[in-house]
Every structure is written in C-alpha cells, then in structure tokens.
Amino acid sequence: MNFWRQRPLMTLPQILILLAILFAIFIALDLNQRARSGKKVGVGEEALQQEVALEKTRQVELQATLDYVQSDDYVAAYARDEGGQLLPGEIRVVPLPIEATPNPPAAPAATPDPAINAHPWQAWWRLLTDAPAPQP
C-alpha cells in the first residue's frame, strides 16, 4: 500500500515555466510603469516655457524701470511733482476746482392712469378677441 507516498504537486519543468511566466509579468508591469513615467515628463513643458518667456519679459521691464528710477530725469520729475520743488524760472500752476451747486432736478410729469377711463367689458373684449376694444 502506497498511502504515504504521493505524487509531487508540480514537476520541475512546470515550476520552471511558472517562474518564467511570473518573471515575464514582472517585466511587463515594470515596462508599463516606466512608459507612464516617460509620458508625464514632457506634459507641462510648453506651459513652463511660456511662463519662463513671460518672466524674462517681466525682468526686462523691471530692469528698465530700475534704470529710469536711478536716472536724474526721475529725480527731477519726482522733486517737481511730489516734492513741490521748482527749477529757477519755472512757475507753478495749480488748477482750482470750480465749486458749483447743482440745481434740483425738475419734477417729472405725472403719467395718466389708464384705469380711470377703463370699463370692465373692455378687458373682457381684449381677452376674448385679442383686438382693441371698440370705442363707445
């Protein structure tokens, strides 16, 4: 009686084939993950290039503003406009606001009330015939 001696669950070639299939699945999953990562690399490149170009333009504008602020022309304009200083021979002209009191608006004319001369039969006539009511 061979009750205790059983046949093995898998043979050596079956084990090797199973290992090869598992290894192939592992490689396929790794390649798929690398392909997804590669697609994500260039996704925001164009938007980033536009943002860099915008910031370069802003940098040029700020540099021009800095150069102007450090110039003698800016100092003279600031002294004249904000500081109230004048060059010899200049005359300051200060416009004065004209203060006028506005007139009160005219009262609008009262609109006549159409319900004063209306008769109930005219409303029914209008509803039933969709035509203007005949004059009495």
FENKA-V110038 format. One record per backbone hydrogen bond with DSSP energy under -1.0 kcal/mol. NH is the residue of the N-H (numbers start at 1). CO is the residue of the C=O. E is the energy in kcal/mol with one decimal. If there is no record, write none. Layout:
NH CO E
NH CO E
This chain:
15 11 -2.1
16 12 -2.1
17 13 -2.1
18 14 -2.3
19 15 -2.4
20 16 -2.0
21 17 -2.3
22 18 -2.4
23 19 -2.4
24 20 -2.2
25 21 -2.3
26 22 -2.3
27 23 -2.2
28 24 -2.4
29 25 -2.4
30 26 -2.0
31 27 -2.5
32 28 -2.2
33 29 -2.2
34 30 -2.1
35 31 -2.1
36 32 -2.1
37 33 -1.9
38 34 -2.1
39 35 -1.7
40 36 -1.6
48 44 -2.1
49 45 -2.3
50 46 -2.1
51 47 -2.1
52 48 -2.3
53 49 -2.3
54 50 -2.3
55 51 -2.2
56 52 -2.2
57 53 -2.0
58 54 -2.2
59 55 -2.3
60 56 -2.0
61 57 -2.2
62 58 -2.7
63 59 -2.3
64 60 -2.2
65 61 -2.3
66 62 -2.5
67 63 -2.4
68 64 -2.1
69 65 -2.6
70 66 -1.7
71 68 -1.5
75 71 -1.4
76 72 -2.4
77 73 -2.4
78 74 -2.8
79 75 -2.5
80 76 -2.2
81 77 -2.9
82 78 -2.3
83 78 -1.8
85 79 -2.6
90 87 -2.1
116 113 -1.2
122 119 -1.2
124 120 -1.7
125 121 -2.4
126 122 -2.2
127 123 -2.1
128 124 -2.5
129 125 -2.5
130 126 -1.6
